[in-house]
Amino acid sequence: MYQILLFNKLKRGSNSLTLQEVEFKKMNKNHYLTSLFLILTFLALNPIYSQKKINKRVVDSLFNELKVKPNTISKVDDLIALYKNAVRAKIPSEYVIDNAISTSEKIFYIKGLGESYNRKGLAARYNYDYESSVALHKRALSYLNKTTDTLLKIKCLNNIGVSYRKLNLEKEAFDFYFQALDLSEKIKHNKSITIALNGIGNVFIDTKEYDKALHYFKRVYRLDVENNNIRGQEYSLSNIGEVYLYKKRYDSSDHYLRKALALTKKYKHKQSEAIRYNLLGLLFQKKGEYQKSIEFYKEAIPLFTKENNIRYLSNTLINVGKNQLNLGEYKEAKENIIMGLSSAKIIKSKENISLGYNALVDYYTHTKNYKEALSSHKIATAFQDSIVNEASQKSIISTQVEYETAKKDAQIQELAKENELNKKKAKTNFNRLIIISSLGLAGILGLLYLFRLYRRNSDLEIENKNSELQNYVLQINDLKEKAKNNINTETKNIAENFSDFGLSKREIEVLQHIAAGFSNNEISKKMFVSNNTIKTHIKNIYAKLDVKNRIQAIKKIRT
């Protein structure tokens, strides 16, 4: 949809298609057929992927599968990977990374927390929320500093540098880029080294220190050539060409930008190709070759549209409008400037908004609408002032930091003068400390002695109680022995007293057990006979003693 609108706006007053538009439609058709063939081939060779093609439904399904798994390190890593792919596909999925964070907290997975917040920071940056991006990356760094994963720490440092640069906070960006560079060089990780060097070079472009920027970009290019990094070479050549453009060395700029474009086309890196066209468009605009500039910008527009790169698309449209103003194509110029300005407002790009309103000032001046020109000039000035004020605020903050540092240095010097006095006081305090410590030690020793006495008294009390218990046990044993003797005596008396009644030996034994208070069952067990036998013996005893029950038998025994 965006492509159709843009090309309709760029046509030059005719309802018929231009040759370039016809070629573009053919290119789109061929590109579509080629892409369709590649997709079908890939899906045929990868049936699993065809079932799991990334979309909102697939992300939700995979998340639900992961959510119910036990909380482990691998679960967190899988959640982070899912979030990473969802962000790349531009699918809202904050709930995925939030679950990774909560799981990491539950299992104390520090690296998982660091990587999760780092990913959230990247997502914020992709959404142009650079303040949140910095905060999230710094939170990630606080966790990663507690791990041994140096490479992940380097990535986080570089990410903070990028977000600070997007906020035009060059001093802070430098700090984190150089930290990343230092660590990268220590572990000899070339990719991280080049990222840090490119970041430093870009900050020098922002500060208009072009010779320094050139030094770092050429250093990166040498590394890319040594490592046969084609994408890196494209990027480095483009950066070098951009620096020469700002230095107004247009021939050198043209040489490096075309060299970068040739590599990009050779390896079919479409997104990078658009940026090369954009820079070549800017180059020829600076040279005053406006028609040629438009041609390069037109090459970039469909590529930026396809990638949804609104920042570059906005810049390109406004610059096309500026070129058309210089060619007298006022209607088309206004349409493109307005479209580019609207895009800039969507992403709140102050630089592009300022560029757009300045272009409108030129348009209204050319068309002699001075009232609108003045209005646009005021808005452009307001945005430019906001950028300047932001820079001033940063300068004030930096100055304040320097002031605080100087104040601390003065305090240190003052403390140095007081140091001699403190030494004397320290000696006195040391003596006091020794006395207090000695008294404290004596007190502790006294407490230990008292505690020992207490323990000793407790041991004596326990020993006395043990002796008393032993005496009680002896008395109980004596009583048991006496009772046993009494029973034996009584049993003997029974045997002697009732021998005249004609009781058999077994009946006398049963009678002795009855006198001892045993039941029939207990007597049968002791004598190893049946219960019926015991009953028979008891009946015989009752008959011979002329009694009717146990009580009468026992009474007769004791009379």
C-alpha positions in Angstrom: 0.0 0.0 0.0 2.8 2.4 0.9 4.6 1.6 -2.3 1.6 2.4 -4.5 1.0 5.7 -2.6 4.6 6.8 -2.9 5.0 6.1 -6.6 1.7 7.8 -7.4 3.0 10.8 -5.5 6.2 10.7 -7.4 4.7 10.6 -10.9 5.0 13.8 -12.8 1.5 14.9 -13.5 0.5 12.1 -15.9 -2.0 9.4 -15.3 0.0 7.0 -17.5 2.8 4.9 -16.0 6.3 6.0 -16.6 8.9 3.6 -17.9 10.5 3.5 -14.5 7.2 2.5 -12.9 6.6 -0.2 -15.5 10.0 -1.6 -14.8 9.3 -1.5 -11.1 6.1 -3.4 -11.5 7.9 -6.0 -13.6 10.6 -6.2 -10.9 7.9 -6.6 -8.2 6.3 -9.4 -10.2 9.6 -11.2 -10.7 10.5 -10.7 -7.1 7.2 -12.1 -6.0 7.5 -15.2 -8.1 11.1 -15.8 -7.0 10.2 -15.3 -3.4 7.1 -17.6 -3.7 9.3 -20.3 -5.2 11.9 -20.0 -2.5 9.3 -20.1 0.2 7.6 -23.2 -1.3 10.9 -25.0 -1.7 11.9 -24.2 1.9 8.6 -25.4 3.3 8.8 -28.6 1.2 12.2 -29.3 2.6 11.3 -28.3 6.1 7.8 -29.7 7.0 8.3 -29.0 10.7 8.9 -25.3 10.0 5.9 -25.1 7.7 3.7 -26.2 10.6 5.4 -23.7 13.0 5.6 -20.7 10.7 6.0 -17.7 12.9 2.8 -15.7 13.6 0.8 -14.6 16.6 -1.0 -18.0 16.9 2.2 -20.0 16.7 3.9 -17.7 19.3 1.0 -18.1 21.6 0.9 -21.9 21.1 4.7 -22.3 21.7 4.4 -20.0 24.8 1.6 -22.1 26.3 3.7 -25.2 25.8 6.7 -23.6 27.5 4.7 -22.0 30.3 3.6 -25.4 31.8 7.1 -26.9 31.8 9.2 -27.1 35.0 11.2 -23.9 35.8 14.6 -24.6 34.5 17.5 -22.8 32.7 16.6 -24.4 29.4 13.0 -23.2 29.7 14.2 -19.6 30.2 16.6 -19.9 27.2 13.7 -21.2 25.1 11.4 -18.3 26.1 14.2 -15.8 25.2 14.7 -17.4 21.8 10.9 -17.3 21.2 10.7 -13.6 22.1 13.7 -12.9 19.9 12.0 -14.5 16.9 8.7 -12.8 17.7 10.3 -9.4 17.8 12.0 -10.0 14.5 8.7 -10.9 13.0 7.2 -7.7 14.6 4.7 -9.7 16.7 3.8 -8.2 20.2 5.1 -10.7 22.7 6.1 -8.9 25.9 4.3 -11.6 27.9 6.9 -14.1 26.7 9.9 -12.2 28.0 8.1 -11.2 31.2 7.6 -14.9 31.9 11.3 -15.5 31.2 12.1 -12.8 33.7 9.8 -14.2 36.4 11.1 -17.7 35.9 14.7 -16.5 36.1 13.9 -14.8 39.4 12.3 -18.0 40.8 15.4 -20.1 40.0 18.0 -17.3 40.6 19.2 -17.5 36.9 21.2 -14.3 36.8 22.4 -14.7 33.2 18.7 -15.3 32.1 17.7 -12.0 33.8 20.5 -10.1 32.1 19.8 -11.5 28.7 16.0 -11.0 29.1 16.4 -7.3 30.0 18.9 -6.9 27.2 16.3 -8.2 24.7 13.6 -5.9 26.1 16.1 -3.0 25.6 16.5 -4.0 21.9 12.8 -4.2 21.4 12.4 -0.7 23.0 15.0 0.6 20.6 13.3 -0.9 17.6 10.2 1.0 18.7 12.1 4.2 18.9 11.8 4.3 22.7 15.4 5.1 23.4 15.0 6.3 27.0 13.4 3.0 28.0 16.0 1.1 25.9 18.9 2.7 27.9 17.2 1.9 31.3 16.5 -1.7 30.3 20.0 -2.3 28.9 21.6 -0.8 32.1 19.4 -3.1 34.2 20.6 -6.0 32.1 24.2 -4.9 32.6 23.8 -4.9 36.4 23.0 -8.7 36.2 25.5 -9.5 33.5 28.3 -8.0 35.6 27.6 -10.8 38.1 28.2 -13.5 35.4 31.2 -14.8 33.5 29.7 -14.3 30.1 32.0 -11.6 28.7 30.5 -11.7 25.2 27.0 -11.0 26.4 28.3 -8.2 28.5 30.0 -6.7 25.5 26.8 -6.9 23.4 24.9 -5.1 26.2 27.6 -2.3 26.4 27.4 -1.8 22.6 23.6 -1.7 22.8 23.7 1.0 25.5 26.1 3.0 23.3 23.7 2.8 20.4 20.7 3.9 22.4 22.7 6.8 23.9 23.7 7.9 20.4 20.1 7.8 19.3 19.4 10.2 22.2 22.3 12.4 21.0 24.1 11.8 24.3 27.5 11.5 22.7 29.6 11.6 25.9 27.7 8.7 27.5 27.7 6.8 24.2 31.5 7.2 24.0 31.9 5.8 27.5 30.0 2.6 26.8 31.4 2.1 23.3 35.0 2.3 24.7 34.1 -0.1 27.5 32.8 -2.6 24.9 35.9 -2.0 22.8 38.3 -2.7 25.7 36.6 -6.0 26.7 36.3 -7.1 23.0 40.0 -6.6 22.5 40.8 -8.5 25.6 39.0 -11.6 24.4 39.9 -10.9 20.7 36.3 -11.0 19.5 36.5 -9.3 16.1 32.8 -8.9 15.5 32.4 -7.0 18.8 35.5 -4.9 18.1 34.1 -3.8 14.7 30.7 -2.9 16.3 32.3 -0.8 19.0 34.6 0.9 16.5 31.7 1.7 14.1 29.7 3.1 17.0 32.6 5.4 18.0 33.0 6.5 14.4 29.3 7.3 14.2 29.4 9.4 17.4 32.3 11.4 15.9 30.1 12.0 12.8 27.3 13.3 15.2 29.9 15.6 16.8 31.2 16.7 13.4 34.7 15.4 14.1 35.0 13.9 10.7 38.8 13.1 10.7 38.4 11.1 13.9 35.4 9.3 12.4 37.4 8.5 9.3 40.2 7.0 11.4 37.9 4.6 13.1 35.9 3.6 10.0 39.1 2.9 8.1 40.4 0.8 11.0 37.1 -1.2 10.8 37.5 -1.7 7.1 40.9 -3.2 7.5 39.6 -5.7 10.0 36.7 -6.5 7.7 39.0 -7.2 4.8 41.3 -9.4 7.0 38.3 -11.4 8.1 36.6 -11.5 4.7 33.5 -10.0 6.2 31.6 -8.9 3.1 28.7 -7.2 5.0 31.2 -5.4 7.2 33.1 -4.2 4.1 29.9 -2.8 2.6 29.1 -1.0 5.9 32.6 0.4 6.3 32.9 1.6 2.7 29.5 3.3 3.1 30.6 5.0 6.4 33.8 6.2 4.8 31.9 7.6 1.8 29.5 9.3 4.2 32.3 11.0 6.1 33.9 12.3 2.8 30.4 13.6 1.9 30.3 15.7 5.1 33.9 16.8 4.4 32.7 18.0 0.9 35.2 15.7 -0.8 32.6 14.6 -3.2 34.8 12.6 -5.6 36.1 10.4 -2.7 32.6 10.1 -1.4 31.3 8.9 -4.8 34.1 6.4 -5.1 33.5 4.7 -1.7 29.7 4.8 -1.9 29.6 3.2 -5.4 32.1 0.6 -4.2 29.8 -0.2 -1.3 26.8 -0.3 -3.6 28.5 -2.7 -6.0 29.3 -5.1 -3.1 25.7 -4.8 -1.8 24.2 -5.6 -5.2 26.6 -8.5 -5.8 25.5 -10.2 -2.6 21.9 -9.0 -2.8 21.7 -7.2 0.5 18.5 -5.3 -0.2 18.1 -3.4 3.1 21.7 -2.1 2.9 21.2 -1.3 -0.8 18.5 1.2 0.2 20.9 3.1 2.5 23.5 3.2 -0.2 21.0 4.8 -2.6 19.9 7.3 0.1 23.5 8.4 0.6 24.2 8.7 -3.1 21.0 10.8 -3.4 22.3 13.1 -0.7 25.7 13.3 -2.4 24.2 14.5 -5.7 21.9 16.8 -3.9 24.9 18.5 -2.3 26.6 18.6 -5.7 23.5 20.4 -7.1 22.6 17.5 -9.5 19.0 17.3 -8.4 17.6 15.1 -11.1 20.3 12.5 -10.5 19.7 12.8 -6.8 16.0 12.0 -7.3 16.8 8.9 -9.3 18.9 7.5 -6.5 16.3 8.4 -3.9 13.6 6.7 -6.0 15.6 3.5 -5.9 15.7 3.6 -2.1 12.0 4.3 -1.5 10.5 0.9 -2.4 13.2 -0.8 -0.4 12.7 1.3 2.7 8.9 0.8 2.3 9.3 -3.0 2.2 11.5 -2.9 5.3 9.1 -0.5 7.0 12.2 1.7 7.8 10.2 4.9 8.5 13.1 7.0 9.7 15.0 6.6 6.4 11.8 6.7 4.3 10.8 10.0 5.9 14.3 11.5 5.2 14.3 10.3 1.6 10.8 11.7 0.8 11.7 15.1 2.3 14.9 15.2 0.3 13.1 14.2 -2.9 10.7 17.1 -2.3 13.7 19.5 -1.7 15.2 18.4 -5.1 11.8 18.9 -6.8 11.7 22.4 -5.4 15.0 23.2 -7.1 13.7 21.7 -10.3 10.5 23.8 -10.1 8.1 20.8 -9.6 6.3 22.5 -6.7 3.1 20.4 -6.5 5.1 17.1 -6.4 7.6 18.7 -4.0 4.9 19.7 -1.5 3.3 16.2 -1.6 6.5 14.4 -0.9 7.6 16.9 1.8 4.2 16.5 3.6 4.3 12.7 3.3 7.9 12.6 4.7 7.0 15.1 7.5 4.0 12.9 8.5 6.2 9.9 8.7 8.7 11.8 10.8 5.9 12.8 13.2 4.8 9.2 13.6 8.2 8.2 15.0 8.9 11.6 16.6 12.2 12.1 14.8 13.1 15.7 15.7 15.8 15.9 13.0 13.4 14.8 10.2 10.6 17.0 11.5 13.0 20.0 11.5 14.2 19.0 8.0 10.6 18.7 6.8 9.4 22.1 8.1 12.6 23.8 6.7 11.7 22.2 3.4 8.2 23.7 3.7 9.7 27.1 4.4 11.5 26.8 1.1 8.4 25.6 -0.7 6.2 28.5 0.6 8.9 31.0 -0.1 9.2 29.7 -3.7 5.4 29.9 -4.1 5.3 33.4 -2.4 3.0 32.2 0.4 5.0 34.1 3.1 2.4 33.7 5.8 2.7 29.9 5.7 6.5 30.2 5.2 6.7 32.2 8.5 4.5 29.6 10.3 6.6 26.7 9.1 9.8 28.6 10.0 8.6 29.1 13.6 7.8 25.4 13.9 11.1 24.4 12.4 12.9 26.8 14.7 11.0 25.4 17.7 12.1 21.8 16.8 15.7 23.0 16.1 15.7 24.8 19.4 14.5 21.7 21.2 17.4 19.8 19.7 19.8 22.5 20.7 18.2 22.8 24.2 18.6 19.1 24.6 22.3 19.4 23.7 22.6 22.4 26.1 21.0 20.4 28.8 23.5 17.6 28.2 26.3 20.2 28.4 24.9 21.5 31.6 24.8 18.0 33.1 28.4 17.4 32.0 29.4 20.7 33.5 27.6 19.8 36.7 29.4 16.5 36.9 32.8 18.3 36.3 31.8 20.8 39.0 30.9 18.0 41.5 34.2 16.3 40.7 36.2 19.5 41.3 34.3 20.0 44.5 35.2 16.5 45.6 38.9 17.2 44.8 38.8 20.3 47.0 37.3 18.3 49.8 40.1 15.7 49.4 42.7 18.4 49.7 41.0 19.8 52.8 40.9 16.3 54.3 44.6 16.0 53.7 45.3 19.0 55.8 43.2 17.6 58.6 44.9 14.3 58.4 47.7 15.3 60.8 45.2 16.3 63.5 43.3 13.1 62.9 46.5 11.1 63.5 46.9 12.5 67.0 43.2 11.9 67.8 43.6 8.4 66.4 46.4 7.6 68.8 44.3 8.7 71.8 41.3 6.8 70.5 43.5 3.8 70.0 44.6 3.8 73.6 40.9 4.2 74.7 40.0 1.3 72.4 42.7 -0.9 74.1 41.4 -0.1 77.6 37.8 -0.6 76.6 38.7 -3.8 74.8 40.6 -5.1 77.9 37.7 -4.3 80.1 35.4 -6.0 77.7 37.6 -9.0 77.5 37.8 -9.2 81.3 34.0 -9.0 81.5 33.7 -11.8 78.9 36.2 -13.9 80.9 34.2 -13.2 84.1 31.0 -14.3 82.4 32.6 -17.4 81.1 33.8 -18.3 84.7 30.3 -17.7 86.1 28.9 -19.8 83.3 31.3 -22.6 84.2 30.3 -22.5 87.9 26.7 -22.6 86.9 27.3 -25.6 84.7 29.3 -27.3 87.5 26.4 -26.7 90.0 24.0 -28.0 87.5 26.1 -31.2 87.0 26.1 -31.7 90.8 22.4 -31.3 91.0 21.9 -33.8 88.2 24.3 -36.3 89.9 22.3 -36.0 93.2 19.1 -36.6 91.5 20.6 -39.7 89.8 21.7 -41.0 93.2 18.1 -40.5 94.6 16.7 -42.3 91.6 19.1 -45.2 92.1 18.0 -45.5 95.7 14.4 -45.6 94.7 15.1 -48.3 92.2 16.9 -50.4 94.9 13.9 -49.9 97.3 11.5 -51.1 94.6 13.6 -54.1 93.9 13.7 -55.0 97.6 9.9 -54.7 97.8 9.6 -57.0 94.7 11.9 -59.5 96.3 9.9 -59.5 99.6 6.6 -59.9 97.7 8.1 -62.8 95.8 9.3 -64.5 99.1 5.8 -64.0 100.6 4.2 -65.7 97.6 6.6 -68.6 97.8 6.0 -68.9 101.6 2.2 -68.8 101.1 2.5 -71.4 98.3 4.5 -73.7 100.6 1.9 -73.3 103.4 -0.9 -74.2 100.9 0.9 -77.3 100.0 1.4 -78.3 103.6 -2.1 -77.3 104.9 -4.1 -79.0 102.2 -2.2 -82.2 101.7 -4.8 -83.8 104.1 -7.7 -82.9 101.7 -6.5 -85.4 99.2 -5.5 -82.8 96.5 -3.3 -84.2 93.7 0.0 -82.5 92.8 -1.5 -80.8 89.8 -4.6 -79.6 91.8 -2.3 -78.1 94.4 -0.4 -76.3 91.6 -3.6 -75.0 90.2 -4.7 -73.8 93.7 -1.4 -72.0 94.1 -2.0 -70.1 90.8 -5.5 -69.2 91.9 -4.1 -67.8 95.2 -1.6 -65.8 93.1 -4.6 -64.2 91.3 -4.2 -65.8 87.8 -7.1 -66.4 85.5 -8.0 -69.8 83.9 -6.3 -68.8 80.6 -3.2 -67.6 82.4 -3.0 -70.9 84.5 -3.5 -73.0 81.3 -0.6 -71.2 79.6 1.7 -71.5 82.6 0.9 -75.3 83.1 0.9 -76.0 79.3 -2.5 -77.7 79.4 -5.9 -76.9 77.9 -8.5 -74.6 79.4 -10.9 -77.5 79.9 -8.3 -79.4 81.9 -7.9 -76.4 84.2 -11.7 -76.2 84.7 -11.8 -79.9 85.6 -9.0 -79.4 88.2 -10.9 -76.4 89.7 -14.1 -78.4 90.0 -12.2 -81.2 91.8 -10.6 -78.6 94.1 -14.0 -77.0 94.9 -15.4 -80.5 95.7 -12.5 -81.6 97.9 -12.4 -78.2 99.8 -16.2 -78.1 100.0 -16.4 -74.6 98.5 -18.4 -73.1 95.6 -16.0 -70.4 94.1 -12.6 -69.0 94.1 -13.2 -66.5 96.9 -14.3 -69.2 99.3 -11.3 -71.3 98.2 -8.8 -68.5 98.9 -10.5 -67.7 102.2 -10.2 -71.3 103.2 -6.5 -71.3 102.3 -5.8 -68.3 104.5 -7.7 -69.6 107.6 
